[in-house]
């Protein structure tokens, strides 16, 4: 099989790119980068690790993508043996096929460790797309980036100056979610108010912690405003068993694999901290941020975090634009009060969100990123 693959590369003068994504958002960005790379050079062949969207672009994932989606310090420790095993499998595969370039997408804990191991054995250019949030916690990882990453591509404007102060050159082409929104904004049906969007996150542990919170929120809102509808946006790869049972019990409309459609149908949203908060802001939907995790993960995060806020919107604004209800502060009564207030008056928040989103570029992010990857 390997000899057949090697002959294919030599016969067609193909270039081999090894690409790795470890969660749903990375799969989405990876698929779009792959698509744009192929538009620029149809002779590129991909190998690596990714999800179903990257699979549609021709990638056969080396390992089970769903097992990689782990978040939280305690959860990572629990799955450490599996992750170390996967790392060995990937390194062995890279040594065997010797790709021309390696593209690592987000997923910093795993990917930075992988980059370090790769560079100890092989001198293959490594491109890291979507900077690890070293500006938020564990700044010591900057030294790993300096030593083992050849090209770092960031997606937030403030990251350019942050890295420049630390004598690291980075490239910034805007945020890729702007591309995705521009592609989808004309295909969404307008929502009929009032509707509250629920976005629990895509990982199993996020579902387990956030659905019970949503249950309490729904019961409280139904007592106050029984006419309110609820929709739940689910990202690709989200575990469905619990969410489907939950939606049937409380009459929540589930919208799968269409976050823009889900936000567009929401008058106000309750969003688990992560990529979805930025999507929500780009769609100009007022929202509040929630997040709950294991006690151990939370305590460790409290010790390591060096930023005042956890929502990227508040970090970009350098002030509290959207309310954050985190861990012990995620009390249903307070969340409901904030959500109902937004239902009544949200224009000021919408204007602020528009201003913040404008700083993230106007589009063609994937195209310009792909050009840079080919030319670097």
PyMOL commands that set and color helices and strands:
alter all, ss='L'
color gray80, all
select helices_A, chain A and resi 2-12+24-40+52-56+65-68+73-78+80-97+108-121+139-148+158-165+176-187+204-224+241-250+259-264+275-282+295-304+312-317+327-329+332-344+347-358+365-375
alter helices_A, ss='H'
color red, helices_A
select strands_A, chain A and resi 15-21+44-49+101-105+125-129+151-154+171-172+195-199+229-234+253-256+268-272+286-291+324-326
alter strands_A, ss='S'
color yellow, strands_A
deselect
rebuild
show_as cartoon
